[in-house]
């Protein structure tokens, strides 16, 4: 029997609405989302144990949680999700434009992280944590072929997603050109680069800097490389070895945030500074 048109329309509307929300899970991710005034929250599901642990955050949010049996947790999550008895349905955050985030008040000098098709939500979540620690103004990814805002990303970010702007743009090269017009120095990480980050920033650490990291494995795309002002590498002790992209981002942010400029690497250092998928 064919479904009536109104039933089909209702089902389509429900599916469309579901795509417009995300389920955050895990104690840290849910707690910080409950305390974030920017976050539009819709439905909160907790086990009795999680409700006790999140009592203060729940009270501050004004939400009334649904208490669920931990053996039959009611949230529509992947069975492999480590939810710790806490799940929150919410709408994705809107951080506004890249320019808004870059021009916002914050730590000086300004640092921004750009991700060229980094698709692993665990890597992006870890990068958001590092960006928050080192005071980056924003983490920027592309709308397609990049990790979207999901529960897995939020859990990996351990709360940083609620505070660290994660902006997705249609075209990364256009965003890079916009940053260049705003005075940014665009540094792309590449293992074959001749100079380290410290050497490239010697004498110009007061400049706003955008650190551009490529996807796990392929690295930076050709167009992205061409748009960078300079390719740089992470100095290392040996000639071999590589870093996961999230670790590379943390080291790069640290190197770009040092108060005193690093001198050129020693003549014997030929480290690759590349990064690969974990």
N, C-alpha and C positions, 0 to 999 in steps of 0.2 A: 504494500500500500504506500502510495506516494505521500510524503509529508506535506502538510499545508504550507503555503508560502510564509505565513506569519511565524510558523515554527522554525523554518529554515532561517528566516531573518533574525529571529531571537538567538538561535545557536551561533550564527555568524557574529552577532553583536557581542555575545559572551566570549567567543574566542578572541575577538579583536580587543576587548577589554582586558582579557588575561595577558595579552601581549604587551599591554601598556603598564603592567605591574610586574614587580619582581618579588621573590620570596628571599628574604635575608634570614640566615640561620647561624646558630652559634651564640654563646653568651656574650662575647665581646662585640660582635657585629650588631646584635640586637640591642644591647645596652646603649651603644653609642648612637644608633639610629633613633632610639626612644628619646635620647637627650638632645637630638639635633633639631632645632626649630625650623631648619630648611626642609626637612624630610616630611613628605605627606604620607601619613601612616593610615592603613586601612583595616588590618586585621591582625591580631596578636594571639598566638597559640603557645601555651606554656604547660609544661608538666608541673606538678606541685613543687618539686625540688627547684626547678628553674624559677618558678614564681617567687619562692623565698629569696633566691639569690639576686633577683632583679627587682625586688620590691620597691626600692627607692626610685629606680629609673621608671618603673611602671607608674608610680604615683606622680612623678614629675611630668610624665607624658599625658596624663589624664585619660589613658585608655583603660578599658575593661577587658582583661584577657580571657580567652577561652581556656579552661583548664582541661588538659587532655591526658589520658592514660599513656604512660611512657611505652607500654607494650603495643599500643595501637595509636601512634601519634597521628593526629588529625591533619597536619599540614601536608599539602601535595608536593612532597620533596622526593628527590631520587633516594631510593633505599640505601645507597652508599653514603649519603650526606651525613656528616658528623654534626648533628644539630644541637646536641647537648640539652635537648628538651626545650629549645626556644626557637620560634620562627615568627617572622613578621612580614606580612604582605604590605608592600609600599610602592610608591611611584618612584621612578628614577629621578635622581637629583638634576636640577638645572643650574649650572654654574655660570650661565651667560656666555658671552663671547670670550675669545682668547684675549683680546685687548683689555676687557674688563678685569680679568684675573691678573694679567701682567701689570696693570697700572694700579692694582689694589695696594693698600699699605701693607708692608711686610718687611722681612729681613733684607738687608742690603749687603753686598750687591745682588742684583736680581739673577736668579738661576731658574731655568725652565728645562724640562726633560721632554724630548719628542721621541715617539716610538714609531718606527717604520714597520708596520705589519707585525707587531708582536701579538700573537694570538692566544698564548697560554694565560688563562685567568690567574693562575697561581703566580706566574712571573709578574704580571701587571700589578697584582695585589701587593707583592713584596716590593715592587718599585714605588708604589704609593707610600708604603711605610717609610722607605728610605728618603723619599722626597719630603715627607713631613719632618723627619728627623733633621734633615739638612736645610730646611727652610725654603725649598723650591716653591715658586709661585704657582706652578701648574705642571701636570703631566698631560701630554697631548698625544692622542692616537687618531687613527683614521676611522671613518664611519664604517667602512667595509674592510674585511680581512684583518680585523683587530678584535681584541677581547672586549665585549660589551659589559655593561654593569650588570652583574649577576650575583647570586648568593655565594657562589664559589669564590668569585673575585673579592667580594666583601669580607668573607671569612679569612681569606689569605691576607687581606689588608689589615685585619685585626682592629677595625675601628677607624683607620686612616681614611677610608673612603668618605666618611662623613665630614672630614675636615680638609682634606687635600683635594683641590679642584682636579677633576679628571674630565678633560674636554676632548671631544671627538670632532674632527674636522673632515670636510669632504675631500680636500686635496692637501697632502702634507707639504708639497713644494710651495703651494700658494701661502700656506701658513708660515713657512720659513721666510718667504719673501716679505710677508707682513712684519715679521719680527725683525728682519734686517732693516726695514724702513724705520723701525722704532729704535734702531741703534744696537741691536743684538749682534754678537759675534757667534756664528754658527759653526760648532765643532762636531764633526761626525767621527764616531769611533770605528776604527778599522785596524785590523792586526798588522797590515803592511805599512802603516803610516810611519814616517821618519821621526816625528817628534812626539813626546809625551804630552799629556794635558798640562802638566806643570810648566814645561818649557814653552808651550804655545801661549800660556797666560802670563808669562814673565813680563812684568812692566805694564800689564793692562788688566789686572784683576778687578779694577773698578768698573770695567765694562759689564753690561748685562750679557749673560752667556746662555745659549741654548745648546744643550748636549743632545746629540741625535744618535740613537741606537737602533740597529737593525734587528730583523727577526731572527729567531733561533735557527741557526744553520746558514741560510743564504746571506745574512747581514744586510747592509744598506743596498737599496736598489740604485741603479745607475743614475736616474734622475735626481734622487736624493743626494747622492755623492756630489753630483755636479752643482747642486744648489748650496752645499756647505762652503763656508769660507776656507776651511782647512780640515784635513783628516788628521786625527790624533790617535794615539794608542795609550794603553795603560802600561806603565813601566812595571817590569817584573824581574825577579831574580834570575830566572833561567831562560833558555831559548825555547822551551817547550811548555805545553800546558795551556789551558783555556779557562774562561770563566763563564758560568751561566749568565744570561743577559741581566737577570735581576741583581746578581752579585756585581756584575760589571757596572750597572747603574749606580749602585751604592758606592763603589770605589771611585767612580768618575765624579759623583757629587761631592765626595770627601775631598778629592784632589782639587776640584774647582772651588771649594769653600775654604781652603786653607788661608789663614791670615797673611802668611808670608809666601812669596812666590818660590816654587821649587826651581832649582837650577837645572841645566841640561843633564840628562842621564850620563853615566860614565861611559867612556868609549867602548868598554867591553860588554855593555848591556845590549842585547839584541832580542829582547823579549817580544813575543808575538802580540800579547794583549787581546787576543781574540776571545769570542764567547760563543758557546754552543748551547743547545738545549740540554737540560739536566737529564 
